[in-house]
Amino acid sequence: VRAEHGTAARASPAHIASAFGVELHSAFELPGVAPARSGAGGPTVQLSFAEEDEINGTFDAEAAVRLSEEGIAGAEPYRTVDFEPVAGYRLYARYFGLALVSADGARVQCAPPPLSPWRWQRFLMGRVIPLAAMLRGREMWHASAVELAGLAVGFAGPSGAGKSSLALALTLTGARLVADDVLALTVEPSGAVAYPGAGVLSLRDRADPLALGATRRGLVTEMGWSGKAHLVTRVADRALSLGAFYFLEASDGRPWVEAIDPPDPRRLLSCAFVHEVTTSDRLRRQLDVCSEVARGVPLFTLKRGDAGPVEAAAVVRSHALGVLG
Amino acid sequence: LSSTPFELPDAQLLDASVRMPVNVVFRSFGSDGVALNLESGLYYGLNGTAGAMLLALTESPCVAGALEDLALMYRMPAADIWGDLKTLCRTLAERGLVEMDAAPPG
């Protein structure tokens, strides 16, 4: 692994970056992840390479429990998460490799396959670091967010609902990306706070006019293609109060926004990401974040309409700016 | 002190004290609320009235005290609230969301 990726695994961290509200001290480059700002602070997560055998040697499989697996019945699962109290969480994904996250989230060891870093790091940034950040005290939602008027505006919806294209369309109107697909939140005395994620947007259509337009304007650069176009963009450079939150819903006609009042706890709880960890502390924190968002953040349904993300973004932008004052 | 959660006769229920177990948390969501059993991971939705009743039950020294508080809050005769309150008490106890201690005899 070390030879393959050209980095000494045990070296002191060569890269200090920030994502999901944690400071990443990494022995390897993290494409698309913003360098940590000085004084940004936050809990740290140490990232290093390891051999697959090293991870499996550390991990007591007999004492482990399988927390989740995905795959086709009768075949080897293509994704698994196992937990063992001493070593922590072992995550495997076919084509992306193996990772071990310590039980407190402070250390992550990666045994990737011989692929370009951006390929295997999709798993790292999409699953592994969110788990570590959650173990370090951040709550994870399956949601995207942009910065508008100095606040975070979030949106959630099922896969394919258009979160990424809406986020990209909003960046074309001058908003800055906060996070795509995985949003880290905490409850602070000021209310719910959103943290910048990795600065990567994933779009289904490489020839999407939005992506082409954003590339031409220098707002994004394509990092790679894997059935989706992975576009690097700048993310917000600090944690932001969550100012409004939209639930995306399919609809016909023009896009429009409807207030959600009273807030439905089930809708908020369904945003939770990293389902594998159900410790008392985590469940309590999840409920705290949802309750705080219900209390302090205006919630809306965005009926997407059929006019495309540009028009939906215009509606969200105009509406959100009105809400945020 | 006997602990007989949901089979207490009405008269004894009025004197019982109610508390939320350490493995249960309640959080408000606007006017409604959610109780979460941290051990089972099960969530229970409570509407605004049930949430207010739960808080009154756990903040009063006994069920009768909660009944008085609720009668004042809703400006209704206690007798009109009692049916709903005792049903909620027993339902919550059955689900392990509250624990009740009957008052000592005499």
Interface residues (C-beta under 8 A of the other chain):
Chain A: D261 P262 P263 D264 P265 R266 L268 L269 T278 S280 L283 R284 L287 D288 C290 S291 A294 R295
Chain B: N23 V25 R27 S28 F29 G30 S31 D32 V34 L36 L38 E39 G41 Y43 G45
